[in-house]
Amino acid sequence: MNHPKPGLSVPEAVRAGIPTVWRNPHVRPAAEVLPKLPLQWSDVQAAQARWRRFAPLLAKLFPELRSSGGLIDSALLEPKESFARAVLGGEGRLLVKADHDLPVTGCIKARGGVYEVLWYAERVAEAFGAPDDFASFADPAWRERFAHHTVVVGSTGNLGFSVGVMARALGFAAEVHMSSDAKAWKKDRLRRIGVNVVEQEADYTAAVAAARSSAATRPKCHFVDDETSEQLFLGYATAAIDLQAQLEAAGIAVDTERPLLVYLPCGVGGAPGGITFGLNHVFGDAVRCVFVEPVESPCMLVQLASGSDASVSVYDIGRTNRTVQDGLAVASASLFAAGVVRHLIDGIVTVSDADSLEWVRRAWSEAGLKLEPSAASALAAVASWARASPSTGQRTDIVWTTGGGLLPDDVFLELLNDLPAGTIRS
């Protein structure tokens, strides 16, 4: 049973589990906020350089990356007008940043999880003299060296898969502690590639704590800390550079008169926080980021609205943290991510499981997008935000879809329970 704490400055609708639009009263100009943060644009540029350095290796390890030269990015899609109008609740321009179909892992976590494993591989290699050609990390000699090291992470599923895939591709041992929310097919997928999956009976926070404790007991072990990792954060932040190039190629101007509104599903906060950080560096006040959370797991909203510097949990306001949006089933937000976005995001929208599932179905039937509920939540939030916010002129709305491309057909059919099996497309 949950025991709500009195005195937390959280909207009553959030406490009651009612879909809510929370407009951040603390948002400030990007030029005022960014210089004071612990990470800077030079860190993002260094992360982008690392991606480029490792691109030949990624192209060698993953056939699906050969056409891109080893660069991991997703398409920027413009769905048909009728679907856009339904999402927006009216006229406007809607784009979809399709990280649900991101190569290698089929989810946004490739940007952070794959990146941090590459970063760790580079650290390990320093003891042997890092090679001039990082594609050589695919060779047996390097795999043998990496095999003496273990990468450990706690996850609800997608981060664990991203870390596990990259770790195993290089020859590292990998251990993923999965929360009680994690789906069976995600655990099975990890086991098939040789990852040691440790099932936890508690929630995401407990899985991360268990992973942290496990990693601390052994040498030559790296713990990927979803709650505090700067490397994960920077891997996500580089997505802003990719998006900027796509918008320029599409001839879409971005300025304060033609702003971007970007909707980002939020679990612990690292992925949307990193992307927000990158976008604010690239576009300044011309970008407005809105996080999206389940009504039962509004951890970032609770953290930011409370005004507390100490960790606050959704259990503290009586919510259950039980949701079909399993990738977002997190009780307490990352304090690191919360500290970065506190003055940068415009607000947060909470959505019900029913609305998320409805947009899973609509995204597939009307736009051909294969989304997990946690990714479809962003679609469910757009019209609510538009109704609650003043007009922003000639804006472009971007929904960042975060996972679903690798959903097994039988699992996806359960989500699409009103569609016949023959409609599934690979």
N, C-alpha and C positions, 0 to 999 in steps of 0.2 A: 504493500500500500504506500502511495506517495503522501508526503506530509508537506504541504505548501508552506513556504516561509513568508511571514508578513513583512511589509516594508519595501519590497522590491517594486521599482517603478516600471511595471509592465502593464500594458493595456489589458483591461478586463476581458476583452474578446479573446486575447491570446491565452489568458488563463483558462477561459472556458472552452478552448479548442475550436473557436469559430474562425473561419477564414478571415484574414485581417490584412489591411494595408498599413504599414508603419512607415511614416516619412521621417527620415533621420533629421532631428533638429540640430545636430552637431556638424553637418557637412560644411566644409570650408573650401576656399579656392585651392586648387591643386598646387599652385606655385607657393602657397604658404605652408602646405602640409608636407610635400614630398622632401624638401631639403632636411627635415627634422627626423626622417625615418631611418632605421638602422641599416637598410639596404638602399643603394642608389642606382641610377641609370647605368653607371659603369659596371655594376654587378650583372645587370641584365645583358649588357653587351658582351661581357665575358662568357656568360652562359650561352649566348647565341654563337659565339666563336667555338665553344666546345661542341655544340651540335654540329657545326660545319666540319670540325676536325674528325668527328666520329661518323660522318655521313658515309664514307666509303665502307666502313666496317658494317654499318646497319644494312647497306645495300647487299653486302656479301652474305650476311646472316639471314636476311628476310627477303625472299623473292618478291614479295608484294611492294617492296621499297625500291626495286631496281629502276622503275620508270621515273621515280622522283630523284634518283641519285642518292638515295638514303635519307631524304628529308621526311620527317614525320609531320604531316599537316592534313587538314581536312578541307573539303570543298566549302565554298560559301554559296549557298543555294538561294534562289528566289522562287518560292512556291507560287502556284497559280493565284490569280487575284481573289477568287472566291474563298480559298483557304486563308489567305492573308486577311481578308475582311473579317472572317470569323474569329481569327485569333486576336486581331486588333480591336474588334468590336466596332468597326467603322472603317473609314478610308485611311490610307497611309501606305507606306512601303515597309514590307516585312522581309527580312533575310534570316536564313538559318545557318549558323556556323556548326557544321555537321560533325562534331567530335564523337557523336554516337557511332560513326563509321570510320573512325580514325584507324589507319593501318596498324597492324601488329596486334593490337589489343581490343579494338572496337569500343574504346572509351577514352575519356579525357585524361585518365590517369597515366596513359602512356607519356604524356608531356612531363609529368613529374617523376613517376616511378622509373621509367626507362632512363631518364636523365640522371637520377641519383645513382643508379647502378653504374652507369658510364663514368660518373664522377668518382665513384669508389674504385672502379677498375683502374682508373688513372692514378689514384693514390697508391694502390697496391703495386702498380707497375714501377713506381718511382724507386722502389727498393732494388729493382733489377736494371734500372736505366730505361726510361720510357722510350719506345721506338719512334722512329721518324714517321713510320707508316702505321697508323692505328688499326688499319684493316688486318694487320698481322695478329691482333688479339683473337682472331678466329682460328689461328693455327694451333696444332696439338701442344706445342711447347708452352704457349701461354695458357691454354686450357688446363694443363697440368698444374701450373703455378696457381691459377685461380681456384682449383679444386680443393686447395687447403684452406680456403676462406668460406665463410657462411654469411649470407645476407638474411636478416630477420625483419619481419614487419607484422603489425597488427592491422586487420582490415575487415570491412564488411563484404569484401569481394573484389571490386575492380582494381583497387590499388595493389592488393595482394597478387592478382593475376599479372598486372603490369610489371611489378618487381620480379615476380617469379619467372616470367617469360624471359626477361632480359638477363637475369642472373643465370638461369639454366643455359641460355644460349651461349654464354661466355664460359660455362663450366663451373661456376660457383655452386656450392650447396645453397639451398634456399629453404627457409622455414617461415610459414605463414600462419599466424594465429587468427582464426576466424571467429567473429562474434556470433552470437545466437541468431542474429538477423540474416546471416549469410545464407544464400540459397545453395541447395545441395549440388546443383549443376555447376556452380562456381567452384565448389570444393573438388568435385570430380575432375573438372578441367585442369586444376592445378596438379592433382595427383598424377594425371596422365603424362605430365611433362617432368615428373620426378621431384616435385616439391613435397616437402614434409608439411602436411596440413595438421595443425593442432586445433581441435575444436574446443571452443570455450562455451560454457553454459550461460555466460552473462553477456552484457552489451558491448558495444564498440570500445568504450573507454576501458573496460576490463580487459579486452583482447589486446589493446595497445599496452596496457600495464604488464600483462603476462609476457608479451613479446619483449618488452624492455628488460624485464627480469631475466628472461631466458638468455638474451644476448649478453647480459652483464656477467654471466657465469663462465664464458668461454673466451679463449684468445682468438685472434684472427677472425673476428666477427664484427659485422657492421649492422647496426640497428637503424632502419629507416623510420624516423619518428614523424608520423603524420601530424603531430600536434605542434612540433617546434622546428622542423627541418627547413633551413634556409635553402638548401639545394632543391628540394621539392618545389618550394615556392618560386625559385628562379626558373626552374624548368617550365612551370606554368606561365610565368611572366613573359617569356619569349613569344608566346602565342600572339601577343599584341603586335609584334613586328610582322608576323605572317598576315594578320588581319589587315593591317595598314596597306600592305602590298596588294592584297586582294581588292580592297576598296578602291585603291588608285587604278588598278587594272580595269575595274568595272566603271570607272568614271564617276564615282560617288564622292562628292565633296563633303568634307566634315569641318564645320566651324561652329561658332556659337549661335549662328542663325540657322544652321543645318546640323543639329546635334545628333549624336548616336545615343540611343537608349539600349543598353545591353542587359539581358535577363540571364542570370547565372544561378543554376541550382546550387544549394549550399549544404554540405554536410558539416565536417569539422571546420571548414573554411579555407584550407590551404589552396585548393584549385581556384575557386572564385576570387580569393584574396590576391593570389599571384597575378591572375589575369587583370583584375582591377588595378593593381599596382602598375602593371605594364601599360595598360590602356591610358591611365592618367598621365604617365610620362609621355606617351605618344601624342595624345589628343588634348591634354589639359582639361579645361572646363567644358570642352565641346563633347565630352563623353559623360554619360550619366549611368552608373551601374546600379542595378537592382538585384538583390539576392532573392532566392525563392526557397522556402522551407516547408516541410509538412506541418500541419497543425499540431501533431503530436510530438514533433521534434524541432521546435523553433529555437535551436540553441544559440545561434548568432543573434537573433532578435532579442532574446532574453538577456544575453550578455551585454549587448550594446545599450538596450533600453534601461537596464538596471543602473548603468553608470558605474558599476563596480570594477575595480582593478583586480579583484579576486575572482576565481572561477565561480560561475553560477550555472546551475543545471536546470534542465526542463523539469526534472523531478521537484525542484524547489517551487514550481508554480502549479504542481499537480498534474502535469501531462505525463503520458505513459511511455513515450519514446518507442511506441509500437506502430509501425507503418508499413504499407506495401511498397513505399518508396525506400527500399532497403539501403540504397547507396547514401541516403540522407539521414539514416537512423542513428543520430549522434546526440547524446544527452548534453554534452558540454563542449562549447566551441574552443578552438585553439586560441589561447590568449595572445600568441604571437600574431596570428592572422587578424584577430579582433583589434589589436593595437594598430595594425597597419591601416585597416579599412575604416576605423572609427570615424574619421573626418572626411572620408572619400566617397563612400556609397551614399546614394540618394535615399535608399530605403530598402525595406524587405516586405515581401508578400508571402503570406502563408496560404497553403492550398490543402484541400481535403484529399483523401485517397480516392474518393469517388470522382472528383474532378480530374485528378491525375490519370486515372484509368480511362475516363472518357476521352481524354486527349491522346492516350496511347492508341485508342481505336480510331479516332478521327485522323490522327497523323498518318496512320497506315492507309485507311480507306480513301482519304482525300488528298494525301500528298506523297504516299509511298515511303514514308519515313518509319523505320523499324526502331522503336524507342522503348527503353525501360520506363517504368513509371516515374523514377526519379528524374529522368531527362524530360519526360512529357510535362512534368510539373511547371517547367518554364513557360510552356504554351498556355497553361491554365492561368498564369499570373498576369499576362500582358493586358488584357481588357480591364481587369480590376485596377491595375496601376494607372491606366489611362483615364479611367473614370474618376479616380481620386486625386489626380494631378492636374495642374493647369496646363493649357495648351503650350506646346514647345515649338510651334512653328513648323517648318518643313523638316521634320525629323525622320530618321531611319531607325526602325526597331530591329534589333538583332537578338534572336533567341539562340542561346548556346546549348545545343543538345549534347548531353554528356555521356550517354551509354545506350547500348541496345543492339548494336550491329552484330554481335556474336551470340545473341540469345538463341538457344536451341529452338527449333520450330515447334516442338511439342509444348515447351514452356510459353512461347509467344502465343500459341493458339489458346492457351488457358486465359491469357490476358484479353484475347480477341474472341471471347466465348460466343459472340454472335456471328462470327465469320466461319465459313466452311474451310476444311483443311486444304482444299485445292487452291485457295487464294494465296498461299504463302509463296513468296518469290525469294530465291536465294540471292 
